Amino acid sequence: MKVKSRETIAALMFLAPFLIILGIFFVYACVRAVIFSFTDYNLFNTPRWVGLANYTALFREANFLRALRNSILYSIIVTTIQTIGALIIASILNAKLKGLNLFRSAYYMPSIASSVVITLIFLWMYQRRGLFNYLATQLLRYAPIILIFLGFTLVIQTVLVLYERLRGFPAKWFDPALLVTSILLSAAGTFVVSILGLVSLREVPPVDFIWLQTKQQIPSRPEFLAMPIPLIAIMIQNIFTTIPTFMLIFLAALKDVPISYYEAASLDGATAIQKFFHITVPAVQPVLFLVVALGMIGTLQMFDQVAIFGNAVPLESVITLAYFVYNRMFPGAQLPEVGLASAAAIFLALFTLTLVVLQRTIIKSEVK
């Protein structure tokens, strides 16, 4: 008994730093936030009990309703795209090919870089004369050559596949060897056509698409589905930086899937798409639940990109629930609205918990 007591005391001593930090910065802070959410408090006055007044006031706040809509759209779109993209890339990288380890490391780099640095880089690329508009301009200039190249590739690949099938070989439309041959011949044909002057670059004005300083929405109707362009810009950045992290999680899960499953499916004539939906997706179902839950929680709590973008974008176009809480708690020269901010924080926590519980009923965390 004494030995168990000593082991318990030793374990508590090791856990003490974590428990103290958890108790102060989570449990105590959470309890205080719940209490403040029912009061009228601005850090300088004595808290005055107002009951549910702060919660009802939230739904009369135009910025809160915008933040709620932005957060829901942001969470649904980003979580869906990053989950699907991460699973597809992980399935591709799960193949045993040379050079994939280097690609995995290089592709994962944005995820371990500082979010502030990544946001500042994207902020530069989103300028009216930034990288994205420059690439769009070059794409329009080279459009005739690109179309000629793609046309040549399609025709040559079709001819090669049909020729191989006439010879009795089971050639696929995306056969790697034939595709490389088609690309090389298409590149040569495009070069000859451009040298002869049959196709040339287009003269187009620079693309002047406004990514940040705009309140324009896509689509304009219906209103509840309209996404502000600055919010779309943040979505692109977030998807780019989070897919590599979830890709590694899926990749670790795919390593436990026996390769014999794929070999047996190949013998039965299954295509790559059939293998993906009937082997890969069911095998990673528990990890799929984890990735969707982490993605949903992270997107609903998105704050740093909005804060860093700052005055570069209209606040109403990018405000989220997390930033609404911060904006009311630290409003600059005005008095903080601690009660309203606390009510919004509690609403965000309960809203996130509700969505995760609902998601658990849709995506099972265990394979039957």
Beta strands, then each sheet from edge to edge (+ up, - down):
strand 1: 39-40
strand 2: 48-49
strand 3: 217-218
strand 4: 227-228
sheet 1: 1+ 2-
sheet 2: 3+ 4-
end
